[in-house]
Amino acid sequence: LGRAAFREHSNVFRMIVDQPVGVSGTRAYAVGRVGGRGKWKGSALSIQPRSSFNVLRVDLDGLQISLVVPVPELLKSSGLHARDLIALGVQDSYDSESWNKKTVMDSAPFVPHPVILARKGVILIAMGNIKAMIFMRHVLVFEAKQESVKEWATELEDLLKTFPVEENPETSFELVLLESILNECCDLFDRRVNLYRRIVQRLGFAENQDMTSGNLLLRLLPLKDSLQQFEAVVKETRSTLIHLLENEDDMLAMLLNEKEAAKVAGKVMDRKLHDSVELLVENYLRQMSKTLNEVHYLQWRGQNKQEI
């Protein structure tokens, strides 16, 4: 990690490692002062966990189990690195009082960027409120105590029990999860757009509204700031999907079951198989593009009202 990126991610590093963390060059080190100003000793950062993750495991048949998984066990069983957890933006923090306390760097809690990463035997995905690790026959959902995540997990359980994946050989578990998460993300964006639309309508766009209200401008400015932040979130999420669509290898790597079947048979995966991922992602990319257009329209209406 570079210096700037290291500062942003230091909170997550502190959760994973058992020692203070510093920076040397472009690598992260666990450091200790040995005397003399500016003199440090350091060794390459090793994962020495001191925390566990509260996760919700949802199996292929929809069965839900709440688990407490130690960080080393999670890394070992998934074959992931600590940097993958940082990219996913997971924290054992939703019910942790310590996360809200200021660190020595007084930095704000780390807000993850949307990601879809295919690793060996696992897919890392952070979209909207959902952060999960998708395996061939189960999924681990993080921060499952949030109400929105609970509701999504309940809907997922109903889906898997109503339409069993094992009874439909043309459906893969990982694509069912991917579509469910993308659908939840788009629904979240739609709900927020509808909320913004009602707020904009109440801020003077009705004919009977007093156009000269003294506090109207004070109401418009926070709305514009919030819309701009939401626009950035939608754009980044949309860019994540575009990046995935531009890489056939990444789409093929997301077909965990097909990849494992080809490996067992000693064959090479048919590259045309990525079409199933491409069609799925394109559908939700169009929905996000529509959401972005709605945001731009609301921004335009707010700007017109401010000028008036």
N, C-alpha and C positions, 0 to 999 in steps of 0.2 A: 504493500500500500504506500502511496505517496503521503507526504506530510499532511496536506489538507484533508485527504480522504481519511487518514488515520484519526485526525481530531474529530471528524464527524462520527466515526464508528467506535470511539473509545469506550463509550458506555457499554456496548455489547461485548467488547473485548474484556472489560473489567468483570463482566458476569461470567465469562467463560474461563479466564485464567485466574490463577490463585495469587499472582504477584502483581505489583505495579507494572505498568507498561509505559515504555518510552519509544522514541524513534531514533534510528540511526540510519542515515542515508535513505534508501527506499525500502528498508526492511523493518519489521516490527521486532522489538526485543523486550525481554523481561530484564529489568536493569536494577542495579544497586549502586549507591554512591560508595566509592572506595577511598575518597580523600582527594583534596586538591580541587580547585574550582574548575568545573566543567569536565572532570574526569569521571568516567563511568565504566563499569564492567558490564558485559551483557552476553547473553547466549541466545541463539535463535529461539523464537517464541514457541513454546510447547503448550499443548492443551492440558491444563490442570484444572478440571472443572470443580466448581464449588456449588453448583446449582443443578436443578432438574427442571424439566418442562412438564407442565400439566397439559396433556393432549387428549383428544378424543379420537379413538380408533374406530373407523367404520369399515366393516368387512364387506366382502363381495356380496353377501346375502343381506346386507343392511343392518347387521348386528352392531350395536354401539357399545363400546367399553371405554370408560374413563381411566386413564393411566397416568402415572408419574414416572417419567423416563429420565434417568440420569443422562447428562450430556455425553459422557464417554460412551455409554451404551448406544445412544442415538447415533453418534458418529460412526461407531464400529459396525453397527447393524446395517446402516445405509451406505457405508463407504464414502461418506461425505467429508469435507474439510470444514474447519471453523469458518472460513471465508464464505462458504455456502450458506451457513446460518446467518451471517451478516447480510448477505445479499437478499435472503428471504425476509429479514427484518423481524425475526421472532425474538421475543423476550419472555422470560418467566416473570411477567410484570403486571399482568392485568389485576391480580389480587395481591400484589406485592407492595407493601408500604415503602420499602427501601428504594424502589425505582423512582419515586417522586422526590426523593431527597437530592439536594444538589451534590454533584461530584466536585472534585477539586478544580475541575475545569469549568464548572457552572454552566454546562451545556444543556440544551433542552433535550427531552427524550427523542431518540432517533426515529424518524418517520421513514419507513421503507419506500422505495420506488417500486412500481409494478414490475414484476419479473415473471418470465416463464423460462425455466432452465431445465434441459434434459441432461441428466447424469446417468451413470451406469446403473440401470435397474430402478431408477427413481426419477420423478419429475418434481421440481420445485416450482411452486406457483404462489404468487402474491397478487391478488386482484381484488380491488375494493376492500371489503372487510375480511376476506378469506385468505388465510395463509396456510398452506398445506404441503405435505409430501405425499405424492401419489406413487404407490407401488403396484405390482401386478395384480394383487388380490386384496389390498386394503389401502386405506388412506389415513394419514395422521393429520388431524386438524389442530392448529394452535389457537390459543386465546379463545377456547370454546366456551368460556363463561360469559362472553358478550351475548346479549340477547339476540342480536342480528345473526350471529354465528349459530346460536342454538336453533333458531328458526330454520336456517338453511340446512342444518344437519338433520332436523326432523323431516324436512321435505325430501332430502336425499335418501333417508331411510325408507320413506314411503315409496319413492321411485324405484329403489333397488328391490323392494319386496313385491311391488306391483308388476314390474318388468324385470324378472331375474336375468342377469347377464349370462349366466351359465346355460340357460335354455335358448339363448340366441347366439349362435356361433359367429354371426356377422357383426356382433356388437362387442367392442372391447371395453373393459372396465375403465381404462385410463381415459378413453374418449368420452365416456359417460360422465366421468368426474370433470373433465375439462369443460364440457358443454354446460354442466350444472354450475360451475364456478363463473364462467363467462356470462351466463344468463343472470346469475345473481348480481354480478357487477353492473350489467346493463340496467337491471331493474333498480339498483341503487342510484345510478345516475339519472334515470327517468324520474324517480321520486324527488330527487333534489331539483331537477329542472321544473317540475310541477310546483314545487314550493316557491322557487324563484318567480315563476310566472304569476302566482297569486300575489306575491309581495309587490311586484312591479305594477300590477293592476290596481292595487290599493294605494299606491303612491302617487295617484293623481292622473291616471290615464282614463278614468271614467269621466264622462262629461260633466257630472255634478260635482267634481272635485275642485276645491279652491286652488287655482293655479298659482296664486301668489302666497301660499302658505309659507310663513317665515322659517319653519323647521323642515321644509321639504328637502332643501339642499343637504341638511345635516343627515337626513335619512338616506338620501341617494348615494352619498360618498361611501358609507360602509357597504352598501349593496354592491356598488361597482367594484370595491376591493374584493369582496367575497366572490363575485362572479369571475373576476380575473384569476383568483386562486383556483376556483373550480375549473376554469378553462385550462389552466396548466395541468391539472390532474388528468382531465380527459385527453388532452393532447399527448401526455406521456404514456398513458395507458394505450391509446391508439397507436403510438409509435412502437410500443412493445409488440403489438400484433403485426404491424407492418414488417418489423425486423424479422419476426418468425416466418412470415410468408415469403420473405426474400431468401431464406436459407432452407433448401430441400433436405440437407443432412439433419438439421435440427428437427424438422417435422418427422423424418423417418425415425430419429432417435426417440421420439415421443411415443412410438408404437411399441411399448414394452413387451407385450405378449407376442406380437409378430416377430420382433427381434429375437426373443428367446426361442421361439419355435424354429426360426431359421438357423440359429446357432446349434440347436439340438440335432437338426437334420443335416447339418454341415453344408448349408446352402447360403447364398448371398441374398439379402432381402431384395425383393422386387421394388425398384425405385418408384414405380407407379403407385405403390401403396400410400405414398404421402398425400395423394389426392383427397383421401378421407379427412385428413387433418386440415388441408388447405380449404376445402369447402366449408368445413365447420367454422374455421377462424374467419373466413371472408364474410360469413353471415353476420357475425358479431362485430366485425369491423365496420360494416355498413350501418349497424345500429349506433355505434359510437360516433360515426361521422354525422349521422342525423342529430345526435345529442349535441355535438359541437356546433352545428348550424343553429340549433335552438339557442345555445348560449350566446352566440354572436348576435342573434336577433334581439335577445333581451338586453345585451350590452348596447346595441344601437338605440333601442327605445329609451334606455336610461340616459344615454348621451343626449338624445333629442330633448328629453324632459329637462335636463340640466341646462341646456342652451336656452330653452324657453324661459 
